[in-house]
Amino acid sequence: MLKKVLIAACLTLPLAAMAADDKKELTPQQQKMATCNKEAGEKKLAGEERKKFMSTCLSGDAKKMSQQEKMTHCNKEAGDKKLAGEERKKFMSSCLSG
């Protein structure tokens, strides 16, 4: 029994380490991709509609947000990601400039 537990632990630890590496800070482009993807999912878009939406969203041709709208949007994202301190400052800076 103990042998099985040790084997399971040996297999699980490397996977946990890899998962931790995947949680690195996203680039502004990756953040934008995630945001556009989330919006497309919320709107339940599929096929050509989704492709068109993603293209517009990622290229920035969509309706330009006012500074207040950007602040609200970025604040919500930072809250969703549970960011605080220096991480939140960096995220807000890149989000508001993007």
Backbone as CSV, one residue per row, in Angstrom:
resi,resn,N_x,N_y,N_z,CA_x,CA_y,CA_z,C_x,C_y,C_z
1,MET,0.825,-1.193,0.000,0.000,0.000,0.000,0.870,1.258,0.000
2,LEU,1.869,1.293,0.879,2.756,2.441,0.963,3.516,2.629,-0.351
3,LYS,3.869,1.533,-0.969,4.595,1.591,-2.236,3.748,2.292,-3.295
4,LYS,2.449,2.001,-3.330,1.550,2.622,-4.309,1.443,4.131,-4.052
5,VAL,1.379,4.514,-2.786,1.290,5.929,-2.437,2.556,6.658,-2.871
6,LEU,3.717,6.052,-2.619,4.981,6.676,-3.015,5.085,6.807,-4.531
7,ILE,4.662,5.799,-5.251,4.688,5.860,-6.723,3.767,6.975,-7.206
8,ALA,2.575,7.069,-6.631,1.631,8.122,-7.019,2.225,9.500,-6.740
9,ALA,2.900,9.652,-5.606,3.512,10.930,-5.257,4.625,11.282,-6.237
10,CYS,5.415,10.292,-6.603,6.512,10.527,-7.545,5.983,10.946,-8.912
11,LEU,4.839,10.452,-9.292,4.253,10.816,-10.573,3.543,12.164,-10.512
12,THR,3.008,12.513,-9.384,2.226,13.736,-9.234,3.096,14.975,-9.093
13,LEU,4.200,14.883,-8.367,5.032,16.055,-8.109,5.550,16.729,-9.385
14,PRO,6.076,15.984,-10.356,6.525,16.661,-11.588,5.369,17.349,-12.315
15,LEU,4.192,16.759,-12.289,3.042,17.374,-12.946,2.655,18.672,-12.241
16,ALA,2.719,18.673,-10.939,2.397,19.885,-10.171,3.417,20.981,-10.477
17,ALA,4.669,20.606,-10.610,5.719,21.584,-10.927,5.492,22.188,-12.310
18,MET,5.106,21.356,-13.270,4.834,21.861,-14.616,3.629,22.794,-14.597
19,ALA,2.623,22.486,-13.839,1.430,23.331,-13.753,1.789,24.681,-13.151
20,ALA,2.684,24.691,-12.184,3.105,25.945,-11.564,3.851,26.818,-12.569
21,ASP,4.651,26.195,-13.450,5.382,26.940,-14.476,4.427,27.584,-15.470
22,ASP,3.283,26.966,-15.720,2.311,27.473,-16.685,1.602,28.724,-16.186
23,LYS,1.741,29.059,-14.913,1.015,30.192,-14.343,1.848,31.466,-14.375
24,LYS,2.815,31.545,-15.286,3.616,32.753,-15.415,2.720,33.879,-15.919
25,GLU,3.141,35.106,-15.700,2.378,36.271,-16.120,2.217,36.278,-17.644
26,LEU,1.019,36.574,-18.078,0.726,36.602,-19.505,1.193,37.916,-20.121
27,THR,1.595,37.841,-21.390,1.947,39.056,-22.113,0.663,39.817,-22.420
28,PRO,0.754,41.093,-22.752,-0.462,41.843,-23.098,-1.252,41.185,-24.233
29,GLN,-0.548,40.646,-25.228,-1.238,39.980,-26.339,-1.970,38.726,-25.853
30,GLN,-1.341,37.971,-24.959,-1.987,36.776,-24.411,-3.194,37.161,-23.561
31,GLN,-3.077,38.265,-22.831,-4.209,38.751,-22.028,-5.370,39.139,-22.933
32,LYS,-5.028,39.821,-24.037,-6.050,40.244,-24.985,-6.731,39.022,-25.599
33,MET,-5.941,38.024,-25.959,-6.475,36.790,-26.549,-7.426,36.115,-25.560
34,ALA,-7.020,36.037,-24.305,-7.855,35.401,-23.281,-9.160,36.173,-23.096
35,THR,-9.066,37.503,-23.077,-10.251,38.334,-22.901,-11.207,38.174,-24.079
36,CYS,-10.671,38.246,-25.297,-11.516,38.095,-26.494,-12.147,36.708,-26.533
37,ASN,-11.370,35.693,-26.190,-11.863,34.314,-26.178,-12.996,34.159,-25.167
38,LYS,-12.827,34.777,-23.999,-13.848,34.708,-22.956,-15.136,35.392,-23.427
39,GLU,-14.985,36.570,-24.040,-16.153,37.300,-24.546,-16.887,36.499,-25.617
40,ALA,-16.130,35.869,-26.515,-16.750,35.059,-27.573,-17.512,33.891,-26.958
41,GLY,-16.951,33.311,-25.901,-17.620,32.212,-25.209,-18.895,32.668,-24.529
42,GLU,-18.835,33.837,-23.895,-20.018,34.384,-23.218,-21.133,34.701,-24.212
43,LYS,-20.724,35.106,-25.425,-21.715,35.422,-26.458,-22.154,34.167,-27.217
44,LYS,-21.555,33.022,-26.857,-21.861,31.732,-27.478,-21.678,31.777,-29.004
45,LEU,-20.568,32.386,-29.425,-20.271,32.473,-30.854,-19.572,31.202,-31.315
46,ALA,-19.823,30.834,-32.566,-19.191,29.633,-33.127,-18.943,29.846,-34.621
47,GLY,-18.066,29.049,-35.171,-17.794,29.062,-36.609,-17.291,30.405,-37.117
48,GLU,-17.841,30.813,-38.271,-17.416,32.056,-38.912,-17.683,33.281,-38.042
49,GLU,-18.799,33.268,-37.321,-19.120,34.388,-36.435,-18.024,34.587,-35.400
50,ARG,-17.580,33.462,-34.810,-16.528,33.522,-33.787,-15.214,34.008,-34.394
51,LYS,-14.866,33.479,-35.581,-13.629,33.895,-36.249,-13.630,35.402,-36.510
52,LYS,-14.755,35.898,-37.015,-14.873,37.315,-37.330,-14.758,38.156,-36.056
53,PHE,-15.467,37.729,-35.011,-15.412,38.452,-33.735,-13.986,38.476,-33.193
54,MET,-13.321,37.311,-33.184,-11.960,37.224,-32.639,-11.010,38.113,-33.433
55,SER,-11.148,38.115,-34.743,-10.287,38.934,-35.585,-10.466,40.411,-35.261
56,THR,-11.704,40.835,-35.166,-11.998,42.236,-34.846,-11.507,42.582,-33.447
57,CYS,-11.800,41.713,-32.503,-11.415,41.948,-31.111,-9.901,42.048,-30.970
58,LEU,-9.173,41.140,-31.582,-7.721,41.106,-31.440,-7.025,42.236,-32.194
59,SER,-7.613,42.669,-33.302,-6.966,43.724,-34.082,-7.227,45.098,-33.484
60,GLY,-8.197,45.172,-32.588,-8.490,46.446,-31.946,-9.423,47.310,-32.769
61,ASP,-10.026,46.752,-33.825,-10.959,47.512,-34.648,-12.308,47.679,-33.964
62,ALA,-12.516,46.978,-32.885,-13.786,47.079,-32.165,-13.926,48.483,-31.590
63,LYS,-15.109,48.809,-31.152,-15.386,50.119,-30.566,-14.311,50.435,-29.526
64,LYS,-13.698,51.573,-29.666,-12.668,51.973,-28.719,-13.307,52.298,-27.376
65,MET,-12.706,51.805,-26.323,-13.233,52.058,-24.982,-12.765,53.413,-24.494
66,SER,-13.629,54.083,-23.755,-13.219,55.323,-23.102,-12.263,54.941,-21.970
67,GLN,-11.583,55.921,-21.431,-10.647,55.645,-20.338,-11.387,55.040,-19.149
68,GLN,-12.602,55.541,-18.887,-13.401,55.022,-17.770,-13.785,53.562,-18.021
69,GLU,-14.177,53.233,-19.261,-14.539,51.850,-19.599,-13.329,50.932,-19.464
70,LYS,-12.163,51.419,-19.920,-10.932,50.630,-19.786,-10.636,50.347,-18.323
71,MET,-10.752,51.394,-17.501,-10.451,51.256,-16.074,-11.377,50.220,-15.446
72,THR,-12.655,50.285,-15.759,-13.626,49.336,-15.220,-13.288,47.917,-15.671
73,HIS,-13.009,47.766,-16.960,-12.686,46.457,-17.528,-11.419,45.875,-16.893
74,CYS,-10.364,46.675,-16.839,-9.090,46.200,-16.290,-9.207,45.894,-14.800
75,ASN,-9.945,46.723,-14.075,-10.167,46.498,-12.650,-10.865,45.164,-12.417
76,LYS,-11.879,44.885,-13.247,-12.616,43.633,-13.114,-11.699,42.442,-13.381
77,GLU,-10.896,42.537,-14.446,-9.970,41.449,-14.764,-8.975,41.215,-13.637
78,ALA,-8.420,42.292,-13.094,-7.449,42.174,-12.000,-8.113,41.533,-10.785
79,GLY,-9.349,41.896,-10.520,-10.090,41.294,-9.413,-10.351,39.819,-9.647
80,ASP,-10.737,39.471,-10.887,-10.985,38.064,-11.242,-9.730,37.223,-11.054
81,LYS,-8.586,37.829,-11.360,-7.311,37.119,-11.242,-6.742,37.184,-9.823
82,LYS,-7.447,37.901,-8.930,-7.025,38.054,-7.536,-5.607,38.624,-7.420
83,LEU,-5.318,39.635,-8.247,-4.005,40.263,-8.223,-3.955,41.326,-7.134
84,ALA,-2.778,41.508,-6.549,-2.597,42.517,-5.508,-1.182,43.072,-5.584
85,GLY,-0.992,44.215,-5.009,0.330,44.814,-4.900,0.981,45.106,-6.228
86,GLU,2.251,44.766,-6.325,3.046,45.054,-7.515,2.509,44.329,-8.757
87,GLU,2.030,43.094,-8.573,1.460,42.347,-9.701,0.270,43.096,-10.284
88,ARG,-0.591,43.593,-9.399,-1.782,44.330,-9.858,-1.376,45.612,-10.587
89,LYS,-0.376,46.323,-10.045,0.101,47.553,-10.688,0.583,47.266,-12.106
90,LYS,1.405,46.218,-12.257,1.934,45.862,-13.574,0.811,45.498,-14.531
91,PHE,-0.125,44.672,-14.034,-1.231,44.257,-14.875,-2.070,45.456,-15.317
92,MET,-2.416,46.333,-14.365,-3.247,47.494,-14.677,-2.543,48.403,-15.681
93,SER,-1.257,48.587,-15.508,-0.499,49.424,-16.424,-0.543,48.868,-17.846
94,SER,-0.286,47.570,-17.992,-0.293,46.983,-19.334,-1.708,46.924,-19.903
95,CYS,-2.701,46.661,-19.064,-4.086,46.579,-19.512,-4.573,47.951,-19.987
96,LEU,-4.295,48.987,-19.224,-4.773,50.322,-19.588,-4.069,50.901,-20.802
97,SER,-2.831,50.481,-21.034,-2.101,50.994,-22.197,-2.432,50.195,-23.450
98,GLY,-3.003,49.008,-23.279,-3.286,48.128,-24.419,-4.513,48.385,-25.123
